[in-house]
Amino acid sequence: MKTMTKNSPSNQAITFLIFTILSVALNIHQNYAEGN
């Protein structure tokens, strides 16, 4: 992780964005499953 972000700091922002989108999608999926 650190070796990747050392060369290009933008990788850290992209990884953070991906994890955020994944967590939000998981929360929406869980709420949808519980709703049904």
C-alpha positions as CSV (number, residue, x, y, z in Angstrom):
1,M,0.0,0.0,0.0
2,K,2.7,2.5,1.0
3,T,4.9,1.5,-1.9
4,M,2.1,2.2,-4.3
5,T,1.1,5.6,-2.9
6,K,4.7,6.7,-2.6
7,N,5.1,7.0,-6.4
8,S,1.6,8.5,-7.0
9,P,-0.4,10.1,-4.2
10,S,-3.5,10.0,-6.3
11,N,-3.6,6.2,-5.9
12,Q,-4.5,6.8,-2.2
13,A,-7.5,9.0,-3.1
14,I,-8.7,6.5,-5.7
15,T,-8.4,3.6,-3.2
16,F,-10.3,5.7,-0.6
17,L,-13.0,6.5,-3.1
18,I,-13.4,2.8,-4.1
19,F,-13.6,1.7,-0.5
20,T,-16.2,4.4,0.3
21,I,-18.4,3.5,-2.7
22,L,-18.1,-0.2,-1.8
23,S,-19.1,0.4,1.9
24,V,-22.1,2.6,0.8
25,A,-23.2,0.0,-1.7
26,L,-23.0,-2.7,1.0
27,N,-25.0,-0.6,3.4
28,I,-27.7,0.0,0.7
29,H,-27.8,-3.7,-0.2
30,Q,-28.1,-4.7,3.5
31,N,-30.9,-2.2,4.1
32,Y,-32.7,-3.4,0.9
33,A,-32.4,-7.0,2.0
34,E,-33.7,-6.3,5.4
35,G,-36.6,-4.3,3.9
36,N,-37.7,-7.3,2.0
